[in-house]
């Protein structure tokens, strides 16, 4: 309802600015919002809404459109200043990046607040004098009364020279908003070397730190000041870090993406509520990445994608080196959803991994062209040495980039013939396929002799998406990553 009303209000702003057909001066409006002399507009539901609801609609509009609602009618004039401020300083607000700073300052001076959301991407002049002037201007923003109750902060900086590795220092005044923030994202900046000793984020639930520099001590201090943090995302942490230790009594989801430009170590020391550990995906030109060590995460249920790209990962007693388990005797019984990345499907490697997760219910196998991993020598599956999850738990298999060649067929057929409680097999193809091809695949996969009579095979087409570490409303984050597809034989 609110989103639809907001969408309806934006075109109305533009029509009002144009002055109507032929550029004529608009006629005077009555108190009920109708033009004098016009019959009552029974379809104008927006005018019947209360000021509180209209204010919420304005706060959902882009910043420029929200401010423009002041020209719609006399009743709308005070609403923008009395509504929660949604300030997004980006190209949509002002195409000239260097004029954004004075424009943001002007908005903050005219709007009394409160601001619910403040997001900006600022490019700064490289000349020292201009740089210092702009730094002082940005520092003053967070001292504005309009931001005194800020809940959503997303700040990112860029210097004029994209080849310069120097990052903008995070304004210390940012921490004045700490007591009210619920969501925070900070990127392309340098954290200060000292922070207030009494720093506290009592309401912060989502924290993103990416492509910034921060010391180990400051990182630990920030994390320790988060009383209710639920999700944390880390990407490209610069500086003399080497090792980041994570302990949080409330953390439920942790997303990692190439945490260090070189090599380093992530240590999850104590995270009793951690349910999701979303790992870095392979990247072009990078052979391996940091070591990941999980000391205590007794609630871990969702893991991946594991790949040879991760040089070493330890979870309690389980130890993988480039996706090869050091021992098949050590297992984790809490993990229910697992994703694996390979250059090509490697059945033998997958079988070894599955032995480490006896209670696994959902398996994703994706392909990545950047991975280089030699296939193991083929061997027959020994029914006398069964994989426990195939016998009693595995209910869903999702296979990405299915081409229907001999290797893909052999991989998928193994699960068709051996997963005894399997209910769903989804094979992703990139192109539309005809029914004859599908029928031939059913025959080659020997679906008629499947181990589980309940198993349903489906070919889908879909677009891959990036993993979202913060959206805890999705029970299975990999489902949004790979499964938003349609029937591969449909016309949609």
Order of alpha helices (4+ residues) and beta strands (2+ residues): alpha-alpha-alpha-alpha-beta-alpha-beta-alpha-beta-beta-beta-beta-beta-alpha-beta-beta-beta-beta-beta-beta-beta-beta-beta-beta-beta-alpha-beta-alpha-beta-alpha-beta-alpha-beta-alpha-beta
